[in-house]
């Protein structure tokens, strides 16, 4: 084990029937390795709880909850679990190995994602979340690093490490529940009644990032980012990219509503709107900036003042007189014309 507390297993090390091949990634809730399950010869992603966390009841409970949650889910857009257990002092989860990359790397490596691709990836994530939510499981950490993309561009949701299930509750274990850049306002405020709408907000952040190539709120201070999630309105995605379909921008804006009551009330609603977006009709346009209430009031006062000033000048007086008298002359002319026509006819 390394000084950082990670397992640091090496190539050809064994955990029970699993032979380690290489390290895939490291995280707060475990290190992930590419491994071979013997004697089946099946390649798996092996998530291993670090030894220094084995005796921590909270971490162990979360690790077990992840295994239990994923074991309930059998969906093409969710990484499958094969096995869960403890061998040689190591607690592990054996999962489906995805030969590809995570969405964070894909966004970084792709200069501009096509609108069709953004819509397709978003819809695949929606389908996976719809399935999980239908089984009362909330992910709570939707972000590009937890979305895997295989070589055929199939999207799979992974890392249910801070999952919330309806029948289980966990306390915080010395770390923020979620990732600040993708955290919903209710998560940032530490509210306990976290539901499926938090995943909708986080997906909205991801969709924004796929369009703009960066999330709306970033920085070096996690507390400052969390504050922005609660209080700041992100600039419209079209400021970063002018070919965004208006419907797609409206979907992102609605998913990112601070008030949960104004957000999509289900992934199904969001998915239905995504189905209506036409990627072939980008509707390029300039971003319309609405005036603030103060600007509207200042403009009204300026117009009224200009009108008063105009009346109190000599030129203004005669202009006002002209504006009111021309109607009288028009009426007189109409009466005269009618009288002459009557005389001619008789």
C-alpha positions in Angstrom: 0.0 0.0 0.0 1.3 3.5 -0.9 1.7 6.3 1.6 -1.4 7.9 0.1 -3.5 4.9 1.3 -4.1 3.5 -2.1 -3.8 -0.2 -2.7 -1.1 0.2 -5.4 -1.5 -3.3 -6.8 1.0 -4.2 -9.5 0.7 -6.2 -12.7 0.3 -9.9 -12.1 -0.8 -9.4 -8.4 -3.8 -11.5 -7.4 -7.0 -10.8 -5.5 -8.7 -14.1 -5.2 -9.5 -15.3 -8.8 -8.6 -11.9 -10.3 -5.1 -11.2 -11.8 -4.2 -7.5 -12.0 -3.2 -6.3 -15.5 -2.9 -2.4 -15.1 -4.3 0.6 -13.2 -7.3 2.3 -14.8 -7.9 5.0 -12.3 -7.9 6.2 -8.7 -10.7 7.6 -6.7 -11.8 8.5 -3.1 -13.9 5.3 -2.9 -11.4 2.9 -4.4 -8.8 2.2 -7.0 -9.8 0.7 -10.3 -7.8 -1.9 -12.2 -8.0 -3.8 -15.4 -7.9 -7.4 -14.4 -8.5 -10.9 -15.7 -11.0 -13.2 -14.1 -9.7 -16.7 -14.0 -10.4 -19.4 -15.1 -13.0 -17.7 -17.3 -10.4 -15.5 -19.0 -12.8 -12.5 -18.8 -11.5 -9.0 -18.7 -13.1 -6.9 -15.9 -12.7 -3.6 -14.2 -11.9 -4.4 -10.6 -12.7 -1.7 -8.0 -10.8 -2.2 -4.8 -11.5 -0.5 -1.5 -8.1 0.6 0.0 -7.1 -1.4 3.1 -7.1 1.7 5.4 -10.8 2.0 4.7 -11.7 -1.6 5.3 -12.4 -1.0 9.0 -14.3 2.2 8.5 -17.9 1.3 8.8 -19.1 4.3 6.8 -16.8 3.7 3.8 -17.5 -0.1 3.9 -21.3 0.6 3.9 -21.0 2.9 0.9 -18.8 0.5 -1.0 -21.4 -2.3 -0.3 -24.2 0.1 -1.3 -22.6 0.7 -4.7 -22.3 -3.0 -5.3 -26.0 -3.5 -4.3 -27.2 -0.6 -6.4 -25.4 -1.6 -9.6 -26.4 -5.2 -9.1 -30.0 -4.1 -9.4 -29.4 -2.4 -12.7 -29.3 -4.3 -16.0 -29.3 -1.7 -18.8 -27.3 -1.0 -21.9 -26.4 2.5 -20.7 -25.2 1.4 -17.2 -22.0 -0.5 -16.4 -22.8 -4.1 -15.2 -21.5 -5.7 -12.1 -20.3 -9.3 -12.1 -19.1 -10.0 -8.6 -18.7 -8.5 -5.1 -16.7 -9.9 -2.3 -13.6 -9.9 0.0 -10.4 -11.8 -0.7 -7.0 -11.6 0.9 -8.0 -8.6 3.0 -9.3 -6.7 0.0 -12.9 -5.8 -0.6 -13.7 -5.5 -4.3 -16.3 -5.0 -7.0 -15.8 -6.7 -10.4 -17.5 -4.8 -13.1 -17.9 -4.7 -16.9 -14.7 -3.5 -18.6 -15.3 -0.7 -21.1 -12.6 -0.4 -23.9 -12.8 3.3 -24.5 -12.5 6.5 -22.6 -14.6 8.7 -20.2 -16.6 11.6 -21.5 -14.3 14.1 -19.9 -11.4 13.0 -22.0 -13.6 12.8 -25.1 -14.7 16.4 -24.7 -11.1 17.5 -24.2 -9.9 15.6 -27.2 -12.7 16.8 -29.5 -12.4 20.3 -30.7 -16.1 20.7 -31.5 -18.7 18.1 -30.8 -21.4 17.9 -33.4 -24.9 18.9 -32.3 -26.2 15.5 -33.3 -23.5 13.8 -31.1 -24.4 16.0 -28.1 -28.0 15.1 -28.5 -27.3 11.4 -28.9 -25.0 11.2 -25.9 -27.5 13.2 -23.8 -30.3 10.9 -24.7 -28.3 7.8 -23.9 -27.4 9.2 -20.4 -31.1 10.0 -20.0 -32.1 6.4 -20.8 -29.7 5.0 -18.2 -30.9 7.5 -15.5 -34.5 6.9 -16.4 -33.9 3.2 -15.7 -32.1 3.9 -12.4 -34.6 6.4 -11.2 -37.4 4.0 -12.0 -35.8 1.7 -9.4 -35.5 4.4 -6.8 -31.7 4.9 -7.3 -30.2 8.4 -7.6 -26.6 8.6 -8.8 -25.7 12.0 -7.2 -22.4 12.4 -9.0 -23.2 12.6 -12.7 -20.1 14.2 -14.4 -18.0 13.4 -17.5 -15.5 11.3 -15.6 -18.4 9.0 -14.6 -19.7 8.5 -18.1 -17.8 6.0 -20.2 -17.8 5.8 -24.0 -16.9 2.6 -25.8 -15.3 2.4 -29.3 -18.8 2.4 -30.9 -19.8 5.5 -29.0 -22.1 3.7 -26.7 -22.5 5.6 -23.4 -22.4 3.8 -20.0 -22.9 5.4 -16.6 -20.5 4.2 -13.9 -19.3 4.9 -10.4 -22.4 4.8 -8.1 -20.1 5.4 -5.1 -22.3 8.0 -3.5 -25.6 6.6 -4.7 -28.8 7.2 -2.8 -31.3 4.4 -2.5 -34.8 5.0 -1.2 -34.4 2.5 1.6 -30.8 3.5 2.7 -29.3 6.6 4.1 -25.7 7.5 4.7 -24.1 10.4 6.5 -21.3 12.5 5.1 -17.8 11.0 5.6 -15.6 14.0 5.7 -15.9 14.9 2.0 -18.4 16.8 -0.1 -21.1 14.5 -1.5 -20.7 15.3 -5.2 -18.3 17.3 -7.4 -18.6 21.1 -7.1 -18.6 21.8 -10.8 -21.5 19.4 -11.4 -23.3 19.7 -8.0 -26.9 20.8 -7.8 -27.8 23.8 -5.7 -29.6 21.5 -3.2 -26.4 19.4 -2.9 -24.3 22.5 -2.5 -26.5 23.6 0.4 -26.2 20.2 2.1 -29.9 19.5 2.0 -31.0 16.0 2.9 -34.0 15.6 0.6 -31.9 14.9 -2.5 -34.0 13.3 -5.2 -33.7 12.5 -8.9 -33.9 16.2 -9.8 -30.3 16.5 -8.7 -29.2 14.1 -11.5 -31.2 16.3 -13.9 -29.2 19.4 -12.9 -25.9 17.6 -13.1 -26.8 16.3 -16.6 -27.7 19.9 -17.6 -24.2 20.9 -16.5 -22.7 18.1 -18.6 -24.8 19.1 -21.7 -23.6 22.7 -21.2 -20.0 21.4 -21.1 -20.5 19.4 -24.3 -21.6 22.5 -26.0 -19.2 25.1 -24.5 -16.3 22.6 -23.8 -16.3 23.8 -20.2 -18.8 23.7 -17.3 -20.5 27.1 -16.5 -18.9 27.4 -13.0 -15.2 26.7 -12.5 -12.4 27.8 -10.1 -9.8 26.7 -7.7 -12.0 27.1 -4.6 -14.7 24.4 -4.2 -16.7 26.5 -1.8 -16.7 29.4 -4.2 -18.0 27.0 -7.0 -20.7 25.7 -4.7 -21.7 29.2 -4.0 -22.1 29.9 -7.7 -24.2 26.8 -8.2 -26.6 28.2 -5.6 -26.7 31.9 -6.6 -25.3 32.5 -10.1 -27.1 32.2 -13.4 -24.9 30.7 -16.1 -24.5 32.5 -19.4 -26.6 31.0 -22.2 -24.7 28.3 -24.1 -25.1 30.2 -27.3 -22.6 32.7 -26.1 -20.0 30.1 -26.6 -21.4 28.5 -29.7 -23.8 30.2 -32.1 -25.1 27.1 -33.9 -26.9 25.7 -30.9 -30.5 24.9 -31.8 -32.8 27.2 -29.8 -34.7 24.1 -28.5 -31.5 22.5 -27.2 -30.5 25.7 -25.4 -33.9 25.9 -23.8 -33.6 22.3 -22.5 -30.2 23.1 -20.9 -31.5 26.3 -19.3 -34.5 24.5 -17.9 -32.4 21.6 -16.5 -30.2 24.2 -14.8 -33.0 26.0 -12.9 -32.0 26.7 -9.3 -35.5 26.1 -8.1 -36.3 22.4 -8.3 -40.0 23.3 -9.0 -38.9 25.0 -12.2 -36.6 22.2 -13.4 -37.6 19.2 -15.4 -39.6 17.0 -13.0 -38.4 13.8 -14.5 -35.8 12.5 -16.9 -38.6 11.3 -19.1 -39.7 14.9 -19.6 -36.2 15.9 -20.5 -35.8 13.0 -22.9 -39.1 13.8 -24.7 -37.8 17.4 -25.3 -34.5 16.1 -26.6 -36.4 13.9 -29.1 -37.9 17.1 -30.5 -34.6 18.8 -31.2 -33.6 18.8 -34.9 -29.8 18.7 -35.1 -30.0 19.6 -38.8 -31.7 22.9 -38.0 -29.2 24.8 -35.9 -31.1 28.1 -36.2 -27.9 30.3 -35.8 -28.8 33.6 -34.1 -27.4 36.2 -31.9 -28.0 36.0 -28.1 -30.7 38.4 -27.1 -29.9 40.3 -24.0 -33.1 41.5 -22.2 -32.8 44.9 -20.4 -32.8 44.8 -16.6 -35.8 46.4 -14.7 -33.6 49.4 -13.8 -32.7 49.9 -17.5 -36.4 49.8 -18.4 -37.3 52.3 -15.7 -34.4 54.7 -16.6 -35.5 54.6 -20.2 -39.1 55.5 -19.3 -38.0 58.4 -17.1 -35.8 59.7 -20.0 -38.7 59.6 -22.5 -41.0 61.4 -20.1 -38.4 64.1 -19.3 -37.7 64.6 -23.0 -41.5 65.1 -23.6 -41.8 67.7 -20.8 -38.8 69.6 -22.0 -40.2 69.7 -25.5 -43.5 71.3 -24.4 -41.7 74.2 -22.6 -39.8 75.5 -25.6 -41.2 77.9 -28.2 -40.5 75.4 -30.9 -42.0 72.7 -28.8 -45.1 74.7 -28.2 -45.8 75.3 -31.9 -45.0 71.6 -32.6 -47.5 70.6 -30.1 -50.0 73.0 -31.5 -49.4 71.6 -35.0 -49.9 68.1 -33.7 -53.3 68.9 -32.2 -54.6 71.4 -34.9 -54.1 69.2 -38.0 -56.9 66.9 -36.9 -59.3 69.9 -36.8 -58.3 71.1 -40.3 -58.8 67.5 -41.5 -62.3 67.4 -40.1 -63.2 70.8 -41.7 -61.9 69.7 -45.1 -64.0 66.5 -44.9 -67.2 68.5 -44.1 -66.5 71.0 -46.9 -66.0 68.1 -49.4 -69.3 66.5 -48.3 -71.2 69.8 -48.6 -69.9 70.5 -52.2 -70.8 66.9 -53.2 -74.3 67.4 -51.9 -74.7 70.7 -53.8 -73.5 69.1 -57.1 -76.0 66.2 -56.8 -79.0 68.5 -56.1 
